[in-house]
C-alpha cells in the first residue's frame, strides 16, 4: 500500500513539473540590448579607416573587432543624462580606444589617424 501511494505521489509530481510553462527571464533594466546595426557600424568604421590609412586585411579585421568591442561602452555612455559627465566619460573612452588602435596601426598610420579629426578626436 505504501509503495502504491509513493508511486502515485511520484507520478503526480512528475505530471505537475511537465505541465508547468517555462518562465520568461525578468528584466531588471540593466541589460544592454545589442543594436541591430552594430555589425554595419563596425564594418563602416573599419572600411573608412582602411581607405584613409591604407590598412591591410589583418589590420582592418582588428579595427573591426576593436570597434565592435567598444560599441557597448559608447552606447552606455551616450545615455548618461548629465552632459558634463557624459563628455568626460566619452573622452576617457576615446583615449582608451586610441590606445587599442595604437597597437594595431604602424606609427605613421597612428599619427595620420590622430590628425584626422573625424576619427582621432571627438570633442
Chimera marker file (.cmm) of the C-alpha trace (Angstrom):
<marker_set name="trace">
<marker id="1" x="0.000" y="0.000" z="0.000" r="1" g="1" b="0" radius="0.5"/>
<marker id="2" x="2.824" y="2.411" z="0.899" r="1" g="1" b="0" radius="0.5"/>
<marker id="3" x="4.546" y="1.597" z="-2.390" r="1" g="1" b="0" radius="0.5"/>
<marker id="4" x="1.388" y="2.319" z="-4.335" r="1" g="1" b="0" radius="0.5"/>
<marker id="5" x="0.916" y="5.632" z="-2.507" r="1" g="1" b="0" radius="0.5"/>
<marker id="6" x="4.558" y="6.559" z="-3.145" r="1" g="1" b="0" radius="0.5"/>
<marker id="7" x="4.196" y="5.690" z="-6.827" r="1" g="1" b="0" radius="0.5"/>
<marker id="8" x="1.059" y="7.814" z="-7.132" r="1" g="1" b="0" radius="0.5"/>
<marker id="9" x="2.730" y="10.798" z="-5.456" r="1" g="1" b="0" radius="0.5"/>
<marker id="10" x="5.783" y="10.475" z="-7.714" r="1" g="1" b="0" radius="0.5"/>
<marker id="11" x="3.583" y="10.235" z="-10.828" r="1" g="1" b="0" radius="0.5"/>
<marker id="12" x="1.560" y="13.268" z="-9.739" r="1" g="1" b="0" radius="0.5"/>
<marker id="13" x="4.687" y="15.322" z="-9.008" r="1" g="1" b="0" radius="0.5"/>
<marker id="14" x="6.241" y="14.483" z="-12.379" r="1" g="1" b="0" radius="0.5"/>
<marker id="15" x="2.984" y="15.389" z="-14.159" r="1" g="1" b="0" radius="0.5"/>
<marker id="16" x="2.934" y="18.772" z="-12.469" r="1" g="1" b="0" radius="0.5"/>
<marker id="17" x="6.550" y="19.513" z="-13.403" r="1" g="1" b="0" radius="0.5"/>
<marker id="18" x="5.888" y="18.656" z="-17.068" r="1" g="1" b="0" radius="0.5"/>
<marker id="19" x="2.790" y="20.862" z="-17.181" r="1" g="1" b="0" radius="0.5"/>
<marker id="20" x="4.487" y="23.978" z="-15.882" r="1" g="1" b="0" radius="0.5"/>
<marker id="21" x="5.320" y="26.538" z="-18.537" r="1" g="1" b="0" radius="0.5"/>
<marker id="22" x="8.878" y="27.837" z="-18.588" r="1" g="1" b="0" radius="0.5"/>
<marker id="23" x="9.048" y="31.314" z="-17.124" r="1" g="1" b="0" radius="0.5"/>
<marker id="24" x="10.481" y="34.217" z="-19.042" r="1" g="1" b="0" radius="0.5"/>
<marker id="25" x="13.523" y="35.869" z="-17.515" r="1" g="1" b="0" radius="0.5"/>
<marker id="26" x="12.673" y="39.058" z="-15.694" r="1" g="1" b="0" radius="0.5"/>
<marker id="27" x="14.487" y="42.158" z="-16.923" r="1" g="1" b="0" radius="0.5"/>
<marker id="28" x="15.912" y="44.408" z="-14.278" r="1" g="1" b="0" radius="0.5"/>
<marker id="29" x="16.537" y="47.293" z="-16.663" r="1" g="1" b="0" radius="0.5"/>
<marker id="30" x="20.319" y="46.976" z="-16.560" r="1" g="1" b="0" radius="0.5"/>
<marker id="31" x="20.663" y="44.683" z="-19.570" r="1" g="1" b="0" radius="0.5"/>
<marker id="32" x="22.211" y="46.084" z="-22.744" r="1" g="1" b="0" radius="0.5"/>
<marker id="33" x="20.492" y="45.016" z="-25.916" r="1" g="1" b="0" radius="0.5"/>
<marker id="34" x="22.864" y="44.980" z="-28.846" r="1" g="1" b="0" radius="0.5"/>
<marker id="35" x="21.543" y="47.341" z="-31.521" r="1" g="1" b="0" radius="0.5"/>
<marker id="36" x="20.734" y="45.724" z="-34.843" r="1" g="1" b="0" radius="0.5"/>
<marker id="37" x="23.252" y="47.869" z="-36.696" r="1" g="1" b="0" radius="0.5"/>
<marker id="38" x="26.419" y="47.119" z="-34.692" r="1" g="1" b="0" radius="0.5"/>
<marker id="39" x="27.946" y="44.951" z="-37.396" r="1" g="1" b="0" radius="0.5"/>
<marker id="40" x="27.252" y="47.557" z="-40.084" r="1" g="1" b="0" radius="0.5"/>
<marker id="41" x="28.660" y="50.332" z="-37.883" r="1" g="1" b="0" radius="0.5"/>
<marker id="42" x="31.805" y="48.310" z="-37.231" r="1" g="1" b="0" radius="0.5"/>
<marker id="43" x="32.239" y="47.437" z="-40.905" r="1" g="1" b="0" radius="0.5"/>
<marker id="44" x="31.720" y="51.049" z="-41.981" r="1" g="1" b="0" radius="0.5"/>
<marker id="45" x="34.240" y="52.340" z="-39.433" r="1" g="1" b="0" radius="0.5"/>
<marker id="46" x="36.839" y="49.733" z="-40.375" r="1" g="1" b="0" radius="0.5"/>
<marker id="47" x="36.212" y="50.421" z="-44.073" r="1" g="1" b="0" radius="0.5"/>
<marker id="48" x="36.727" y="54.165" z="-43.652" r="1" g="1" b="0" radius="0.5"/>
<marker id="49" x="39.983" y="53.623" z="-41.779" r="1" g="1" b="0" radius="0.5"/>
<marker id="50" x="41.109" y="51.029" z="-44.318" r="1" g="1" b="0" radius="0.5"/>
<marker id="51" x="40.670" y="53.539" z="-47.131" r="1" g="1" b="0" radius="0.5"/>
<marker id="52" x="42.104" y="56.512" z="-45.229" r="1" g="1" b="0" radius="0.5"/>
<marker id="53" x="45.082" y="54.775" z="-43.612" r="1" g="1" b="0" radius="0.5"/>
<marker id="54" x="45.672" y="52.052" z="-46.223" r="1" g="1" b="0" radius="0.5"/>
<marker id="55" x="45.238" y="49.220" z="-43.745" r="1" g="1" b="0" radius="0.5"/>
<marker id="56" x="45.899" y="45.626" z="-44.744" r="1" g="1" b="0" radius="0.5"/>
<marker id="57" x="43.287" y="42.888" z="-44.250" r="1" g="1" b="0" radius="0.5"/>
<marker id="58" x="44.607" y="41.828" z="-40.826" r="1" g="1" b="0" radius="0.5"/>
<marker id="59" x="44.628" y="45.408" z="-39.524" r="1" g="1" b="0" radius="0.5"/>
<marker id="60" x="41.133" y="46.020" z="-40.904" r="1" g="1" b="0" radius="0.5"/>
<marker id="61" x="39.822" y="42.926" z="-39.106" r="1" g="1" b="0" radius="0.5"/>
<marker id="62" x="41.458" y="44.050" z="-35.845" r="1" g="1" b="0" radius="0.5"/>
<marker id="63" x="39.920" y="47.537" z="-36.185" r="1" g="1" b="0" radius="0.5"/>
<marker id="64" x="36.518" y="45.949" z="-36.873" r="1" g="1" b="0" radius="0.5"/>
<marker id="65" x="36.833" y="43.753" z="-33.774" r="1" g="1" b="0" radius="0.5"/>
<marker id="66" x="38.062" y="46.631" z="-31.596" r="1" g="1" b="0" radius="0.5"/>
<marker id="67" x="35.227" y="48.907" z="-32.692" r="1" g="1" b="0" radius="0.5"/>
<marker id="68" x="32.684" y="46.138" z="-32.169" r="1" g="1" b="0" radius="0.5"/>
<marker id="69" x="34.015" y="45.545" z="-28.655" r="1" g="1" b="0" radius="0.5"/>
<marker id="70" x="33.826" y="49.278" z="-27.873" r="1" g="1" b="0" radius="0.5"/>
<marker id="71" x="30.233" y="49.845" z="-29.037" r="1" g="1" b="0" radius="0.5"/>
<marker id="72" x="28.609" y="48.712" z="-25.789" r="1" g="1" b="0" radius="0.5"/>
<marker id="73" x="30.534" y="51.150" z="-23.624" r="1" g="1" b="0" radius="0.5"/>
<marker id="74" x="29.921" y="54.029" z="-26.059" r="1" g="1" b="0" radius="0.5"/>
<marker id="75" x="26.207" y="53.274" z="-26.185" r="1" g="1" b="0" radius="0.5"/>
<marker id="76" x="26.039" y="53.086" z="-22.390" r="1" g="1" b="0" radius="0.5"/>
<marker id="77" x="27.839" y="56.414" z="-22.062" r="1" g="1" b="0" radius="0.5"/>
<marker id="78" x="25.608" y="58.072" z="-24.648" r="1" g="1" b="0" radius="0.5"/>
<marker id="79" x="22.511" y="57.676" z="-22.465" r="1" g="1" b="0" radius="0.5"/>
<marker id="80" x="24.006" y="59.394" z="-19.410" r="1" g="1" b="0" radius="0.5"/>
<marker id="81" x="21.732" y="62.384" z="-18.732" r="1" g="1" b="0" radius="0.5"/>
<marker id="82" x="24.453" y="64.632" z="-17.262" r="1" g="1" b="0" radius="0.5"/>
<marker id="83" x="26.195" y="66.218" z="-20.267" r="1" g="1" b="0" radius="0.5"/>
<marker id="84" x="29.391" y="67.061" z="-18.367" r="1" g="1" b="0" radius="0.5"/>
<marker id="85" x="29.732" y="63.506" z="-17.051" r="1" g="1" b="0" radius="0.5"/>
<marker id="86" x="28.913" y="62.110" z="-20.493" r="1" g="1" b="0" radius="0.5"/>
<marker id="87" x="31.582" y="64.266" z="-22.146" r="1" g="1" b="0" radius="0.5"/>
<marker id="88" x="34.192" y="63.273" z="-19.542" r="1" g="1" b="0" radius="0.5"/>
<marker id="89" x="33.434" y="59.545" z="-19.889" r="1" g="1" b="0" radius="0.5"/>
<marker id="90" x="33.362" y="59.749" z="-23.689" r="1" g="1" b="0" radius="0.5"/>
<marker id="91" x="36.759" y="61.464" z="-23.686" r="1" g="1" b="0" radius="0.5"/>
<marker id="92" x="38.212" y="58.759" z="-21.422" r="1" g="1" b="0" radius="0.5"/>
<marker id="93" x="36.683" y="56.052" z="-23.616" r="1" g="1" b="0" radius="0.5"/>
<marker id="94" x="38.155" y="57.643" z="-26.741" r="1" g="1" b="0" radius="0.5"/>
<marker id="95" x="41.611" y="57.785" z="-25.131" r="1" g="1" b="0" radius="0.5"/>
<marker id="96" x="41.337" y="54.107" z="-24.211" r="1" g="1" b="0" radius="0.5"/>
<marker id="97" x="40.136" y="53.197" z="-27.715" r="1" g="1" b="0" radius="0.5"/>
<marker id="98" x="43.006" y="55.176" z="-29.231" r="1" g="1" b="0" radius="0.5"/>
<marker id="99" x="45.448" y="53.076" z="-27.207" r="1" g="1" b="0" radius="0.5"/>
<marker id="100" x="43.902" y="49.920" z="-28.647" r="1" g="1" b="0" radius="0.5"/>
<marker id="101" x="44.223" y="51.328" z="-32.169" r="1" g="1" b="0" radius="0.5"/>
<marker id="102" x="47.809" y="52.397" z="-31.481" r="1" g="1" b="0" radius="0.5"/>
<marker id="103" x="48.616" y="48.705" z="-31.027" r="1" g="1" b="0" radius="0.5"/>
<marker id="104" x="47.077" y="47.890" z="-34.418" r="1" g="1" b="0" radius="0.5"/>
<marker id="105" x="48.465" y="50.712" z="-36.584" r="1" g="1" b="0" radius="0.5"/>
<marker id="106" x="52.001" y="51.485" z="-37.615" r="1" g="1" b="0" radius="0.5"/>
<marker id="107" x="53.342" y="54.690" z="-36.060" r="1" g="1" b="0" radius="0.5"/>
<marker id="108" x="52.762" y="56.606" z="-39.330" r="1" g="1" b="0" radius="0.5"/>
<marker id="109" x="49.195" y="55.295" z="-39.593" r="1" g="1" b="0" radius="0.5"/>
<marker id="110" x="48.507" y="56.215" z="-35.981" r="1" g="1" b="0" radius="0.5"/>
<marker id="111" x="49.817" y="59.758" z="-36.470" r="1" g="1" b="0" radius="0.5"/>
<marker id="112" x="47.603" y="60.179" z="-39.519" r="1" g="1" b="0" radius="0.5"/>
<marker id="113" x="44.662" y="58.782" z="-37.543" r="1" g="1" b="0" radius="0.5"/>
<marker id="114" x="45.230" y="61.327" z="-34.763" r="1" g="1" b="0" radius="0.5"/>
<marker id="115" x="45.488" y="64.197" z="-37.257" r="1" g="1" b="0" radius="0.5"/>
<marker id="116" x="42.135" y="63.321" z="-38.802" r="1" g="1" b="0" radius="0.5"/>
<marker id="117" x="39.580" y="64.972" z="-36.516" r="1" g="1" b="0" radius="0.5"/>
<marker id="118" x="36.839" y="62.707" z="-37.862" r="1" g="1" b="0" radius="0.5"/>
<marker id="119" x="38.427" y="59.647" z="-36.266" r="1" g="1" b="0" radius="0.5"/>
<marker id="120" x="41.006" y="60.730" z="-33.712" r="1" g="1" b="0" radius="0.5"/>
<marker id="121" x="39.394" y="63.385" z="-31.568" r="1" g="1" b="0" radius="0.5"/>
<marker id="122" x="35.751" y="63.595" z="-30.622" r="1" g="1" b="0" radius="0.5"/>
<marker id="123" x="35.068" y="66.919" z="-28.937" r="1" g="1" b="0" radius="0.5"/>
<link id1="1" id2="2" r="1" g="1" b="0" radius="0.2"/>
<link id1="2" id2="3" r="1" g="1" b="0" radius="0.2"/>
<link id1="3" id2="4" r="1" g="1" b="0" radius="0.2"/>
<link id1="4" id2="5" r="1" g="1" b="0" radius="0.2"/>
<link id1="5" id2="6" r="1" g="1" b="0" radius="0.2"/>
<link id1="6" id2="7" r="1" g="1" b="0" radius="0.2"/>
<link id1="7" id2="8" r="1" g="1" b="0" radius="0.2"/>
<link id1="8" id2="9" r="1" g="1" b="0" radius="0.2"/>
<link id1="9" id2="10" r="1" g="1" b="0" radius="0.2"/>
<link id1="10" id2="11" r="1" g="1" b="0" radius="0.2"/>
<link id1="11" id2="12" r="1" g="1" b="0" radius="0.2"/>
<link id1="12" id2="13" r="1" g="1" b="0" radius="0.2"/>
<link id1="13" id2="14" r="1" g="1" b="0" radius="0.2"/>
<link id1="14" id2="15" r="1" g="1" b="0" radius="0.2"/>
<link id1="15" id2="16" r="1" g="1" b="0" radius="0.2"/>
<link id1="16" id2="17" r="1" g="1" b="0" radius="0.2"/>
<link id1="17" id2="18" r="1" g="1" b="0" radius="0.2"/>
<link id1="18" id2="19" r="1" g="1" b="0" radius="0.2"/>
<link id1="19" id2="20" r="1" g="1" b="0" radius="0.2"/>
<link id1="20" id2="21" r="1" g="1" b="0" radius="0.2"/>
<link id1="21" id2="22" r="1" g="1" b="0" radius="0.2"/>
<link id1="22" id2="23" r="1" g="1" b="0" radius="0.2"/>
<link id1="23" id2="24" r="1" g="1" b="0" radius="0.2"/>
<link id1="24" id2="25" r="1" g="1" b="0" radius="0.2"/>
<link id1="25" id2="26" r="1" g="1" b="0" radius="0.2"/>
<link id1="26" id2="27" r="1" g="1" b="0" radius="0.2"/>
<link id1="27" id2="28" r="1" g="1" b="0" radius="0.2"/>
<link id1="28" id2="29" r="1" g="1" b="0" radius="0.2"/>
<link id1="29" id2="30" r="1" g="1" b="0" radius="0.2"/>
<link id1="30" id2="31" r="1" g="1" b="0" radius="0.2"/>
<link id1="31" id2="32" r="1" g="1" b="0" radius="0.2"/>
<link id1="32" id2="33" r="1" g="1" b="0" radius="0.2"/>
<link id1="33" id2="34" r="1" g="1" b="0" radius="0.2"/>
<link id1="34" id2="35" r="1" g="1" b="0" radius="0.2"/>
<link id1="35" id2="36" r="1" g="1" b="0" radius="0.2"/>
<link id1="36" id2="37" r="1" g="1" b="0" radius="0.2"/>
<link id1="37" id2="38" r="1" g="1" b="0" radius="0.2"/>
<link id1="38" id2="39" r="1" g="1" b="0" radius="0.2"/>
<link id1="39" id2="40" r="1" g="1" b="0" radius="0.2"/>
<link id1="40" id2="41" r="1" g="1" b="0" radius="0.2"/>
<link id1="41" id2="42" r="1" g="1" b="0" radius="0.2"/>
<link id1="42" id2="43" r="1" g="1" b="0" radius="0.2"/>
<link id1="43" id2="44" r="1" g="1" b="0" radius="0.2"/>
<link id1="44" id2="45" r="1" g="1" b="0" radius="0.2"/>
<link id1="45" id2="46" r="1" g="1" b="0" radius="0.2"/>
<link id1="46" id2="47" r="1" g="1" b="0" radius="0.2"/>
<link id1="47" id2="48" r="1" g="1" b="0" radius="0.2"/>
<link id1="48" id2="49" r="1" g="1" b="0" radius="0.2"/>
<link id1="49" id2="50" r="1" g="1" b="0" radius="0.2"/>
<link id1="50" id2="51" r="1" g="1" b="0" radius="0.2"/>
<link id1="51" id2="52" r="1" g="1" b="0" radius="0.2"/>
<link id1="52" id2="53" r="1" g="1" b="0" radius="0.2"/>
<link id1="53" id2="54" r="1" g="1" b="0" radius="0.2"/>
<link id1="54" id2="55" r="1" g="1" b="0" radius="0.2"/>
<link id1="55" id2="56" r="1" g="1" b="0" radius="0.2"/>
<link id1="56" id2="57" r="1" g="1" b="0" radius="0.2"/>
<link id1="57" id2="58" r="1" g="1" b="0" radius="0.2"/>
<link id1="58" id2="59" r="1" g="1" b="0" radius="0.2"/>
<link id1="59" id2="60" r="1" g="1" b="0" radius="0.2"/>
<link id1="60" id2="61" r="1" g="1" b="0" radius="0.2"/>
<link id1="61" id2="62" r="1" g="1" b="0" radius="0.2"/>
<link id1="62" id2="63" r="1" g="1" b="0" radius="0.2"/>
<link id1="63" id2="64" r="1" g="1" b="0" radius="0.2"/>
<link id1="64" id2="65" r="1" g="1" b="0" radius="0.2"/>
<link id1="65" id2="66" r="1" g="1" b="0" radius="0.2"/>
<link id1="66" id2="67" r="1" g="1" b="0" radius="0.2"/>
<link id1="67" id2="68" r="1" g="1" b="0" radius="0.2"/>
<link id1="68" id2="69" r="1" g="1" b="0" radius="0.2"/>
<link id1="69" id2="70" r="1" g="1" b="0" radius="0.2"/>
<link id1="70" id2="71" r="1" g="1" b="0" radius="0.2"/>
<link id1="71" id2="72" r="1" g="1" b="0" radius="0.2"/>
<link id1="72" id2="73" r="1" g="1" b="0" radius="0.2"/>
<link id1="73" id2="74" r="1" g="1" b="0" radius="0.2"/>
<link id1="74" id2="75" r="1" g="1" b="0" radius="0.2"/>
<link id1="75" id2="76" r="1" g="1" b="0" radius="0.2"/>
<link id1="76" id2="77" r="1" g="1" b="0" radius="0.2"/>
<link id1="77" id2="78" r="1" g="1" b="0" radius="0.2"/>
<link id1="78" id2="79" r="1" g="1" b="0" radius="0.2"/>
<link id1="79" id2="80" r="1" g="1" b="0" radius="0.2"/>
<link id1="80" id2="81" r="1" g="1" b="0" radius="0.2"/>
<link id1="81" id2="82" r="1" g="1" b="0" radius="0.2"/>
<link id1="82" id2="83" r="1" g="1" b="0" radius="0.2"/>
<link id1="83" id2="84" r="1" g="1" b="0" radius="0.2"/>
<link id1="84" id2="85" r="1" g="1" b="0" radius="0.2"/>
<link id1="85" id2="86" r="1" g="1" b="0" radius="0.2"/>
<link id1="86" id2="87" r="1" g="1" b="0" radius="0.2"/>
<link id1="87" id2="88" r="1" g="1" b="0" radius="0.2"/>
<link id1="88" id2="89" r="1" g="1" b="0" radius="0.2"/>
<link id1="89" id2="90" r="1" g="1" b="0" radius="0.2"/>
<link id1="90" id2="91" r="1" g="1" b="0" radius="0.2"/>
<link id1="91" id2="92" r="1" g="1" b="0" radius="0.2"/>
<link id1="92" id2="93" r="1" g="1" b="0" radius="0.2"/>
<link id1="93" id2="94" r="1" g="1" b="0" radius="0.2"/>
<link id1="94" id2="95" r="1" g="1" b="0" radius="0.2"/>
<link id1="95" id2="96" r="1" g="1" b="0" radius="0.2"/>
<link id1="96" id2="97" r="1" g="1" b="0" radius="0.2"/>
<link id1="97" id2="98" r="1" g="1" b="0" radius="0.2"/>
<link id1="98" id2="99" r="1" g="1" b="0" radius="0.2"/>
<link id1="99" id2="100" r="1" g="1" b="0" radius="0.2"/>
<link id1="100" id2="101" r="1" g="1" b="0" radius="0.2"/>
<link id1="101" id2="102" r="1" g="1" b="0" radius="0.2"/>
<link id1="102" id2="103" r="1" g="1" b="0" radius="0.2"/>
<link id1="103" id2="104" r="1" g="1" b="0" radius="0.2"/>
<link id1="104" id2="105" r="1" g="1" b="0" radius="0.2"/>
<link id1="105" id2="106" r="1" g="1" b="0" radius="0.2"/>
<link id1="106" id2="107" r="1" g="1" b="0" radius="0.2"/>
<link id1="107" id2="108" r="1" g="1" b="0" radius="0.2"/>
<link id1="108" id2="109" r="1" g="1" b="0" radius="0.2"/>
<link id1="109" id2="110" r="1" g="1" b="0" radius="0.2"/>
<link id1="110" id2="111" r="1" g="1" b="0" radius="0.2"/>
<link id1="111" id2="112" r="1" g="1" b="0" radius="0.2"/>
<link id1="112" id2="113" r="1" g="1" b="0" radius="0.2"/>
<link id1="113" id2="114" r="1" g="1" b="0" radius="0.2"/>
<link id1="114" id2="115" r="1" g="1" b="0" radius="0.2"/>
<link id1="115" id2="116" r="1" g="1" b="0" radius="0.2"/>
<link id1="116" id2="117" r="1" g="1" b="0" radius="0.2"/>
<link id1="117" id2="118" r="1" g="1" b="0" radius="0.2"/>
<link id1="118" id2="119" r="1" g="1" b="0" radius="0.2"/>
<link id1="119" id2="120" r="1" g="1" b="0" radius="0.2"/>
<link id1="120" id2="121" r="1" g="1" b="0" radius="0.2"/>
<link id1="121" id2="122" r="1" g="1" b="0" radius="0.2"/>
<link id1="122" id2="123" r="1" g="1" b="0" radius="0.2"/>
</marker_set>
